[in-house]
């Protein structure tokens, strides 16, 4: 063999060996529990999706924003892992070269799986050599309909502004995967929501608080929401009219009255500076009122392309009568009104049942997309009421309806300039999300602190914004373990050496278990640092709960057909699944799993794969 041939063989062999070595290194990076980013947050500045919700087999765009704050150029690989619960269902990688101080955006495309109503965690890693330099996560909801896993937000301001500015606001809300937005107080009057006529709508009008509302801004928001697969909900009261409702064609004979002689129409007082100093209430069961308000709403829908009528109520009104002096059981009128509204308008319907007033009637008899409950202390101040509200909605609807909770945080300081308490907000969301519900709280003003949504004195800190991104990623990625047909389990839970409760008591770790086919789920919410069991934290002064590290959980179970045990938390590793060590044991109380848990900050979810 000639020297030239030998040399050529050596060159080829070296090239093949080098290629194989590089291939091994490129693909040897694996997503596991022990990955620790060396310079967290120094390269990957954000990861998010182009839409809030996807249909099966849709094209998903993962947007990865890079901002190289390293002291050197980065030449390496971006790895993307798509996970459903504990399983990797897809992966991708892209080579990246970005200089120190440079910014760059990557768009990664993924075909959503064909399975409907599934949540996914998307893990993104920047890898150099075989070491993770940085990582960040987002989530994907593949659902053909928003009503199974609603994530409800709001818009409260509709000033004259460019479509580009509106787009920026929608983009921020999209990053929380909000798949529905309530357009709060966008309308002209409660009894006449459309300003002008269908043929000639007014371009501008005053809302109930005498704020300027611009029709083009409302239209832009609806269009922009739809581009993100976000539903747009038209807000209005079920039974309200301005002081001059007679001028608009409504009649006193349709009203609700505080006396049987129709001398005093029931009303809700408002500030004297507003467009009406009170809202006069009508009987939802009165067919003439129904026809009147449905036609008024039909006009509004004819101009503004809303998907949903969000019907508000004011809760119990005491003893009320119709015009003829007959007692009206107000809560029993809701389902008929809502079903007739749906038939008349051909739109989706959502209804606020304040403090569960009317909830049974709506959950069992109304064709609504999901249940919506506005909760008010002091009667419902305890953490456990959050869970009970979600549980009641599930049970009253035979497991068919999701529940969205309106619960206003730090209400006692909402009239002064301050920041939300990030600890009580996280614990309240943990209580609602773990129960299987959603919390309407995020919108164009930031976060809700009062029932009047435009109120915006309290601000979100940067750390709270970051936490909420993680919590909504978690709610989306793990929707199938949080909100998808789970039932309560009576399996006993113990944490040796730590006080626990099953009802959200202060100074305990609140624990309970749920089950669905193939999984047991254990929730642990850390209330050890809370002196009172009041979710609202009126004074905004709750401290962070003490972090618990390296502890054991005893989970008693009726069978030991256990494959693996995992932990996921919005507070740890951006919600990434961690595989846990466990042992099967038995004592006088029965068989149990002894599960080793590395950490509990605010909320941990342990899930056991059967």
Number of C-alpha atoms within 10 A of each C-alpha: 5 7 8 9 10 11 11 12 12 12 12 12 12 12 12 12 12 12 12 12 11 13 11 11 13 19 11 11 17 11 15 11 12 8 16 14 18 13 14 15 18 17 25 26 19 18 22 24 24 20 23 29 28 25 19 18 14 14 14 20 18 22 17 22 17 22 20 21 19 16 10 11 14 20 15 20 20 22 22 22 20 22 21 19 21 19 11 14 12 15 14 13 16 12 12 17 11 17 17 15 14 14 15 15 14 15 14 15 13 16 12 22 17 13 13 16 19 24 26 28 26 25 21 25 24 27 23 18 14 15 15 22 25 22 28 25 25 29 31 29 28 26 19 16 17 23 20 18 29 25 26 25 27 25 25 18 21 23 16 14 12 11 16 11 11 19 16 12 17 23 20 13 25 23 20 25 31 29 27 28 27 22 26 19 25 26 23 22 21 23 27 24 22 25 20 16 12 15 9 9 14 14 12 18 19 17 19 21 15 13 16 17 21 19 23 18 21 23 17 19 22 22 20 21 25 19 14 21 23 27 25 27 27 25 22 24 20 26 24 26 24 22 14 12 18 11 9 11 10 20 14 17 16 21 27 31 29 20 18 17 13 19 10 13 20 23 21 13 11 14 10 10 10 14 18 19 17 18 22 24 22 26 27 26 20 16 13 15 23 23 14 16 24 21 16 17 22 20 21 23 20 15 16 20 16 23 19 24 26 23 21 19 20 17 16 16 14 11 15 23 23 24 22 14 15 13 16 18 17 20 20 18 17 23 24 17 20 25 16 17 24 18 12 15 18 12 15 21 23 23 28 25 26 20 22 21 19 23 27 19 19 30 28 17 17 24 19 23 20 25 27 34 24 23 20 15 14 9 9 16 18 19 23 20 21 27 21 14 25 26 19 17 27 24 16 17 20 11 16 16 22 24 29 26 25 23 26 27 25 25 19 15 18 23 13 10 11 16 16 26 24 21 19 26 23 21 22 22 25 27 27 25 23 26 24 25 31 26 25 25 23 19 24 20 20 18 24 29 26 21 13 11 21 20 15 19 19 24 19 17 14 10 10 18 16 12 19 20 21 24 22 22 28 26 30 29 26 24 22 20 22 22 23 18 15 21 18 14 15 12 16 15 20 16 16 11 8 14 13 24 18 15 18 25 20 20 19 22 26 23 22 23 22 21 19 15 10 11 18 23 24 22 23 25 25 27 28 21 16 22 13 15 18 21 28 27 24 18 14 21 13 20 13 19 20 14 12 15 12 9 16 18 19 20 19 22 17 9 9 13 10 15 10 15 22 20 23 22 25 24 19 18 18 22 26 24 23 20 18 17 14 18 11 14 14 12 8 5 8 10 17 22 21 20 20 17 21 14 17 22 19 25 26 24 24 24 26 19 16 14
